[in-house]
Amino acid sequence: MRTDMHDHVVTAGGAVVTYEVRGDGPGLVLVPGGTRAGRHYHAMAGQLAEEFTVHVADRRGAAAGRGPGGRLDERPVAEACGRGFCGEGMGHTLEDDCADLGALIAETGADLLFGHGYGGMVALETALRHPVRGLVLYEPAAGPGPRVTAGRPRGFGRAYTLSRHAEALVRSSIERYRGIKAPMLLLTGERSPAHLRRAAELLRAAVPGSCLTAFPGVGHNAPDQEDPVRVARALAAFLRSV
C-alpha cells in the first residue's frame, strides 16, 4: 500500500491546491464540505485507502490555514467560513474551486469523486466540465448556477430556508445537472435538515440513472463526524460497480 504523503498542484491561474494521498488503487478525490478541511476526513480516507488511491483535497480557504510543517490551523479556516461557507468574502468563486478540482484531476488522473455539502456542489459543477467515471455526493449544496461566490449567493441560505419559493428555485437550478453522464450515488441522513434531504431527492429525480440512499440515525455530518466508516463503505460498494 502507498504510504501517506502530501502533494500539491499549481493551477493555470497560479493557485496552489494541496492534497493528501493515501492507499493504492483506482483514483478517488474527496472534496470537503463548506466549513471543513481535508483532515476532517481522515477516518473516511483511512477506510477507503484499503482499495482506492484517495486524494483528500484542501480547498483554498482551508489551504490558507496551513502552517509550518503542513499543520492546518483551525483559526484561518473558521475565519474563512465566518459567514457559513468557505470562500465567501475571500476573493474566489465556485468556478475557481471547480478549476482547482479540475487541475487536481488532471494532475493525478483520479476520475472518481466524493463531495460533502458545498464540496458536493463543487464536484457536481466539475463533473459538467471534466469526464469522471463515478460520483458520490453527501447532501450536495445544489442551488443556483456557478457564477456565485464559493458556496452560495449572499443571503441564499436564509432565502432557501424561509421562502415558499425555495423548492422552485432549487428545482430549476438542479435541472442543469441532467447532462451528467457518470453514475451518481446521492447520500443523505434521516436527521439532516429537511431542505438538504429534499434537495437530494430533487437531484436524484433530475439526473437520469442516479440513485439515493438515506442513512438512519445520522445527519449532515456523517462523513466527517458521525459515521465516516458507514459512509465510506457505501461509497466503496457503489464505486466498485462503475
N, C-alpha and C positions, 0 to 999 in steps of 0.2 A: 504494500500500500504506500502511496505517496505520503511523505511526511508533510506536516503543516508548514505553510510558507506564506509570506506576504509579497504582493506584487502590485504593479500599477500600470496604467496605460495613459498616454497623453493624447487627448482628442485633437481633432483638426483645428479646433478653436484654442488650443493650448491649455485646456483644463486637465488637471491630474486626477484620475479616478483610481482609488486604491481598492484592493480586494484581497481577501484571504482565500487560500486554496487548501482543500482537504480531500483525501481519498483518491480513488482511481476508478475510472470507468467513463461512461458517457458524460459529457459536459453539461452541468446544470448551474444556473445562476440564481441566487437568492437575492431578491430586491427588498430591502427593509421597508417597514411602514413609516408613516409620516413623522412620528416623534421617536423613531428607533434608529439605532446604528447597527452595523454588521455584527458586532459582538453580542448583541442581544439574541442572535440566532445560533449560538454555538451548540446548544443542545440538539437542535434540529439538524444542524450541519453534521454533527458527530454521528447521528443515526444514519443519515443519508450517505456518509462517506464510505460506508461498507460496500456500496455498489455504484456510486457516482463520483466523478471528479466535481466537487462542489466549490463554486466560486461565490463567496459571500461578499457582496458589494457594499461599499460605503458611498452613499450619495454625497453630494457636495457639502451640505450642511453638516453632516457627521464628520467628513474628512477634515473639515476646517478645525475640528476639535482635536486632531491627533497631535500629541505632544512628543517629547523626546522618546526615542526607542519604540515609536509606533503606538504608545499608550493613548487610549482615547479619553479625553477629558469630558466628563458629562456636562460641565457648565456651558461651553460654547454650543453644544447640541441643544441644551434647554433654551438658551437664548435664541438660537436659530428657529426653534419651534414655539416661541413665545406666543404666537397668535394661533397656534393649533396645528399648523402644517409647515414642515421644514421647507425653507426657501422663501416663504413669503416675506418680502421686505429685504431679502438677501441679495437681490440683483440677478437672480437666474429664474428661468421659466421651466415649465413642464417640458417644453421642447428641448431645453438644454439637458434635462435629466434623461430624456429619450436618446439624445445624441450621445450622452455619456454611456448609457447602457449599450447602444449600438456599437460604440468603439470597443467596449469590453467584449462583446460577442465576436466582433471581427478579430480581435487580438487572440482570444482563447479558442475560438471555434465552437464554443458551447452553444447548443441550439435547443436547450430545454430551459424554461423559465418558471420561477415561482415568484409571485408578488403578494405582499400583505398590505391591505389597506391602500394608502396612497401608492405604495410600491406596486400594487396590482394595477393601478391606473397607468403607471409608467410602463409596466410590462405589456398592457393592452395596446397602448399607443405605439410602443416599439414593435409589436407584432404586426402592426399595419405597415411598417416601414422596412422590416427585415424578415427574411424567411426564418421561421422557427419550427421545430419538429413537434413540440408539445408545450402546453401552457397550463399551469395550475395557479389558481388565484384564490386567496382567502379574503372574502369580503372586499373586493376592489372598490376603491372610491370612484366609481364610474360616474361621470357627470358631464358638464359642458366640455366642448372640444379643447384642443391643445393650446390655444392661444390665451392661456391664463398663467398666473404666477404658479410656482411649484406647489401643487396641491389643488386649490380651487380659487375662484374669484373671491375677492374680499366680501365678506358677508354671506357667502353662499351657504355655509353651514347653518346659519340662522334661518335663511330663506327655506332651505331644504327641510328643516325640522318643523317650521311653523306654517309655511304657506300651503294652502289647499291645492295649489297648482304644482307642488313639488314633483309628484309622480309623473305628471305630463312632461315636465322639464327633463327629468331623468330618462323617461321612456324615449323621447325624441332624440336625446343625445346618444343613447345606447345604440340606436339603430346604425350608427356609423361603424360599429364593430361587426356587423353582419358579414363583412368581407373577410374576416379572419378565417383561414382555412385549416390552421393547425388544430389537432384535437385539444379540447379545453375542458378541464375539470374545475368547477367552482365549489368552494367550500365555505360553510358558514356555521356559526354556533347558535344553538337554540336560545342562549341567554344574551345574545347580541342585541343591540338596538333594532327595533322593527324596521327602521328605514334602511339599515345595512342589509338585513335579510331580504327585504323587498327588492332592493337594487340588484342583488344576486339573482333573484328569481326572474326579474325583467331581462337581465343579461343572458341567462340561460335560454329564455324564450326567443331572444333576438338572434342568437348565434347558432346556426344550424349544426347539429351534431354535438353540441356541448352538453355536459351533464352536471348535476348539482347534488352534493352530499351535505347533509346537516348533522353536526356532531351534538349529541345530547350533553348537557351538563357544563358547557363552556361558553365563553363569549368571544369578543373580538380579539382578545389577546391570547388565544390558544396557541398560535405558532411560536410566540416568544416567551410566554409566561405560564399559561395554564396547562397545556398538554402538548408540548412540541413533539414528543415521540409519536403520539397518535396521528398528528398532522403529517409527520414525516412518513409514517407507514402508509397512509392513504395516498400521499403524493407518489411514493415509490411504486406502489401497486399499479397506479394509473399509468405512470411513465414507462413501466415495463411493456405495456401493450402498444405504445405508439411507434 
